[in-house]
Structure formats: C-alpha cells, structure tokens
Amino acid sequence: MLDLDKYLDNSVEIRIGGEVIHVMQPTLRMIDKIDMIESDLTEDNIRGKQLETAVLFLNHNKEGRKFEKQDLCEWTIDAITKVITTMSILRYEAETDPN
C-alpha cells in the first residue's frame, strides 16, 4: 500500500527560543517559489535571498506559527543556513525515496 500520509505529513522538529515547531517538507508550490527567489541570486543579494527562503520554510509548520524577515534578522547566518540545509535535505530524501 502506498501511504501518502507518510509524505504529506513529513516534518522536522526545530527548537526556536525554547519552543519546538514541526516544519513540514516543502510543497511543489514552495519549491517553485524558491526557484523564483533564487533566479536572480548574486553575491550582493545572497543574504536577503537566504533570509526569504528560511522564512518560507519556517512558515510551513504544523503549529501555524508565522515568521517575518525581521524575526530572523538577529539570527546568526549559521542558524539561517542550517534551516535551509535541513529542509533541502528533507526535500532531497523525498525526491530520491524509491517508494
């Protein structure tokens, strides 16, 4: 049996300020949006693009918590990069899963 719930409900626990949220695997719509965000990526705008991508990922959570760019402006670049990397790995695993 193909259990689509396994894929539609796949998430990663992320602790932010003592609170745990469950950030869900990116949807096709989100991937398209990320492609648009990154379409004009340059050295001058990379930090802003990373911030925008991290917010997009974080806002796709089970708890319904919403983040704004300004919420992440005080974060370290390592924290922002880790969010993007973790969610990208989850996307890759879904794309390469033989089931």
Backbone as JSON, one array per atom type, in Angstrom:
{
  "sequence": "MLDLDKYLDNSVEIRIGGEVIHVMQPTLRMIDKIDMIESDLTEDNIRGKQLETAVLFLNHNKEGRKFEKQDLCEWTIDAITKVITTMSILRYEAETDPN",
  "N": [[0.85, -1.18, 0.0], [0.51, 2.19, -0.81], [1.33, 4.73, 1.23], [0.44, 7.79, 1.44], [0.2, 9.64, 3.47], [2.51, 9.47, 4.93], [4.26, 10.98, 3.43], [2.98, 13.41, 3.06], [2.78, 14.42, 5.57], [5.29, 14.7, 6.59], [7.82, 15.96, 8.64], [10.19, 18.16, 10.32], [11.5, 18.59, 13.53], [12.09, 21.67, 15.02], [13.76, 23.67, 17.29], [13.13, 26.77, 18.63], [13.94, 29.43, 20.49], [13.28, 28.0, 22.8], [10.84, 26.92, 22.16], [9.3, 24.27, 20.38], [8.81, 23.65, 17.02], [7.18, 22.09, 14.25], [8.4, 21.77, 11.28], [7.29, 21.4, 8.08], [7.81, 19.25, 5.23], [8.83, 20.74, 2.16], [6.41, 21.92, -0.22], [5.41, 21.39, -3.67], [4.65, 23.85, -4.72], [6.05, 25.57, -3.01], [8.67, 24.92, -3.69], [8.76, 25.84, -6.31], [8.46, 28.56, -5.73], [10.82, 29.05, -4.31], [12.65, 28.59, -6.34], [12.03, 30.82, -7.9], [12.78, 32.88, -6.12], [15.52, 32.46, -6.01], [16.29, 32.92, -8.6], [17.52, 35.26, -9.48], [19.87, 35.4, -8.05], [22.7, 36.84, -6.53], [26.03, 37.81, -5.48], [25.66, 40.11, -4.06], [23.02, 40.04, -3.13], [22.61, 37.7, -1.76], [22.35, 37.16, 1.04], [19.88, 38.32, 1.72], [18.21, 36.77, 0.1], [18.61, 34.26, 1.22], [17.48, 34.71, 3.72], [14.81, 35.18, 3.0], [14.15, 32.66, 1.94], [14.5, 30.99, 4.19], [12.48, 32.0, 5.87], [10.23, 31.3, 4.36], [10.4, 28.47, 4.47], [10.22, 28.07, 7.31], [7.68, 29.07, 7.91], [6.02, 27.1, 7.04], [4.75, 25.26, 8.95], [3.42, 22.9, 11.34], [2.25, 23.98, 13.59], [1.29, 26.43, 12.91], [2.62, 28.76, 13.34], [3.85, 31.97, 12.53], [6.45, 33.6, 10.82], [8.41, 36.51, 10.23], [10.62, 38.36, 8.08], [12.05, 40.2, 9.63], [12.02, 38.94, 12.09], [14.0, 37.07, 11.9], [16.29, 38.49, 11.52], [18.07, 38.93, 13.61], [19.23, 36.53, 13.97], [21.97, 34.22, 13.67], [24.05, 33.72, 10.76], [24.71, 31.09, 10.51], [22.55, 29.74, 11.76], [20.42, 30.38, 10.06], [21.34, 29.27, 7.66], [21.43, 26.6, 8.42], [18.7, 25.97, 8.74], [17.85, 26.17, 6.06], [19.49, 24.22, 4.85], [18.74, 21.86, 6.23], [16.02, 21.62, 5.51], [16.29, 21.39, 2.78], [17.61, 18.97, 2.55], [15.59, 17.27, 3.47], [13.78, 17.6, 1.4], [15.3, 16.53, -0.72], [15.56, 13.85, 0.14], [12.9, 13.01, -0.08], [12.56, 13.17, -2.83], [14.26, 11.2, -3.73], [13.41, 8.86, -2.61], [12.59, 5.53, -3.09], [10.01, 4.54, -2.83]],
  "CA": [[0.0, 0.0, 0.0], [1.21, 3.47, -0.83], [0.84, 5.57, 2.32], [0.8, 9.19, 1.13], [0.29, 10.4, 4.72], [3.93, 9.48, 5.31], [4.92, 12.04, 2.68], [2.27, 14.69, 3.23], [2.87, 14.85, 6.96], [6.69, 14.6, 6.98], [8.29, 17.23, 9.2], [11.4, 18.19, 11.14], [11.35, 19.39, 14.74], [13.07, 22.74, 15.16], [13.58, 24.41, 18.54], [13.43, 28.19, 18.48], [13.62, 30.14, 21.72], [12.67, 27.1, 23.76], [9.61, 26.37, 21.6], [9.53, 23.32, 19.3], [7.83, 23.67, 15.94], [7.34, 20.99, 13.29], [8.45, 22.36, 9.94], [6.92, 20.35, 7.14], [8.52, 19.11, 3.96], [8.36, 21.74, 1.19], [5.47, 21.51, -1.26], [5.83, 21.76, -5.03], [4.46, 25.31, -4.84], [7.16, 26.21, -2.3], [9.89, 24.71, -4.48], [8.67, 26.81, -7.4], [8.71, 29.89, -5.17], [12.26, 29.13, -4.01], [13.32, 28.76, -7.63], [11.85, 32.24, -8.28], [13.59, 33.69, -5.21], [16.94, 32.28, -6.33], [16.54, 33.1, -10.03], [18.42, 36.39, -9.71], [20.82, 35.36, -6.93], [24.02, 37.41, -6.76], [26.79, 37.99, -4.25], [25.13, 41.27, -3.34], [21.7, 39.83, -2.52], [22.51, 36.33, -1.26], [21.86, 37.12, 2.43], [18.44, 38.59, 1.67], [17.56, 35.61, -0.51], [18.63, 33.19, 2.23], [16.51, 35.09, 4.73], [13.49, 34.96, 2.41], [13.96, 31.22, 1.83], [14.34, 30.45, 5.54], [11.14, 32.38, 6.33], [9.29, 30.47, 3.62], [10.44, 27.14, 5.07], [9.75, 28.08, 8.7], [6.24, 29.34, 7.96], [5.29, 25.89, 6.67], [4.84, 24.43, 10.14], [2.16, 22.33, 11.83], [1.68, 24.78, 14.66], [0.72, 27.65, 12.35], [3.4, 29.93, 13.76], [4.29, 32.77, 11.39], [7.7, 34.34, 10.97], [8.67, 37.6, 9.3], [12.06, 38.54, 7.87], [12.65, 40.91, 10.77], [12.17, 37.99, 13.19], [15.24, 36.31, 11.7], [17.43, 39.41, 11.31], [19.01, 38.83, 14.73], [19.8, 35.18, 13.96], [23.28, 34.07, 13.03], [23.98, 33.16, 9.42], [24.75, 29.63, 10.69], [21.2, 29.28, 12.07], [19.62, 30.51, 8.84], [21.86, 28.28, 6.72], [21.04, 25.27, 8.92], [17.29, 25.78, 8.4], [17.78, 25.93, 4.62], [20.14, 22.93, 4.56], [17.91, 20.78, 6.78], [14.81, 21.46, 4.71], [16.71, 20.94, 1.46], [17.89, 17.53, 2.7], [14.29, 16.62, 3.54], [13.26, 17.63, 0.02], [16.1, 15.58, -1.49], [15.19, 12.5, 0.57], [11.59, 12.71, -0.66], [12.72, 13.01, -4.27], [15.05, 10.0, -4.03], [12.79, 7.7, -1.97], [12.1, 4.63, -4.13], [8.59, 4.25, -2.64]],
  "C": [[0.89, 1.24, 0.0], [0.57, 4.37, 0.22], [1.28, 7.0, 2.09], [0.88, 10.05, 2.39], [1.73, 10.52, 5.19], [4.66, 10.65, 4.65], [4.28, 13.4, 2.91], [2.42, 15.26, 4.63], [4.31, 14.81, 7.49], [7.19, 15.95, 7.47], [9.58, 17.04, 9.99], [11.11, 19.06, 12.36], [12.47, 20.41, 14.8], [12.74, 23.5, 16.44], [14.04, 25.85, 18.32], [13.0, 28.9, 19.77], [12.91, 29.28, 22.74], [11.39, 26.45, 23.27], [9.98, 25.42, 20.45], [8.41, 23.47, 18.29], [8.17, 22.53, 14.98], [7.25, 21.58, 11.89], [8.28, 21.23, 8.93], [7.76, 20.39, 5.87], [7.96, 20.13, 2.96], [7.41, 21.14, 0.15], [6.04, 21.88, -2.63], [5.71, 23.27, -5.24], [5.62, 26.06, -4.17], [8.46, 26.07, -3.1], [9.91, 25.67, -5.67], [8.98, 28.22, -6.91], [10.2, 30.08, -4.85], [13.05, 29.31, -5.3], [13.2, 30.21, -8.11], [12.74, 33.15, -7.42], [15.06, 33.65, -5.64], [17.28, 32.58, -7.79], [17.49, 34.26, -10.34], [19.44, 36.54, -8.57], [22.18, 35.92, -7.35], [24.76, 37.47, -5.43], [26.22, 39.11, -3.4], [23.8, 40.99, -2.62], [21.53, 38.46, -1.87], [21.95, 36.26, 0.16], [20.36, 37.36, 2.49], [17.66, 37.42, 1.11], [17.53, 34.44, 0.47], [17.59, 33.47, 3.31], [15.09, 34.81, 4.23], [13.17, 33.46, 2.32], [13.73, 30.59, 3.2], [12.95, 30.78, 6.09], [10.08, 31.52, 5.65], [9.23, 29.06, 4.22], [9.81, 27.13, 6.46], [8.25, 28.31, 8.81], [5.39, 28.13, 7.56], [5.39, 24.9, 7.83], [3.45, 24.01, 10.63], [1.47, 23.21, 12.85], [1.02, 26.07, 14.15], [1.44, 28.91, 12.78], [3.92, 30.66, 12.52], [5.53, 33.57, 11.76], [7.75, 35.42, 9.91], [10.19, 37.73, 9.15], [12.72, 39.19, 9.08], [12.82, 40.01, 11.99], [13.51, 37.27, 13.12], [16.47, 37.19, 11.57], [18.47, 39.34, 12.43], [19.63, 37.43, 14.84], [21.18, 35.2, 13.33], [23.08, 33.49, 11.63], [24.02, 31.63, 9.49], [23.35, 29.07, 10.94], [20.33, 29.31, 10.81], [20.04, 29.46, 7.82], [21.43, 26.88, 7.13], [19.57, 24.98, 8.61], [17.17, 25.41, 6.92], [18.35, 24.56, 4.27], [19.27, 21.77, 5.03], [16.68, 20.54, 5.92], [15.15, 20.99, 3.29], [17.02, 19.45, 1.47], [16.58, 16.76, 2.74], [13.65, 16.54, 2.15], [14.0, 16.59, -0.84], [15.72, 14.14, -1.15], [13.85, 12.09, -0.03], [11.71, 12.42, -2.15], [13.43, 11.71, -4.63], [14.48, 8.74, -3.38], [12.19, 6.79, -3.04], [10.61, 4.27, -3.99], [7.77, 5.4, -3.13]]
}
